[in-house]
Amino acid sequence: MVKGYVGNEMFEKALDLFEQIHLSLTN
């Protein structure tokens, strides 16, 4: 349960990071 939560947190952060990189690349 905790492991899944941590994995989800990391996944969310990775998604945010990916969006920021994508935005900076397109701009």
Beta strands, then each sheet from edge to edge (+ up, - down):
end
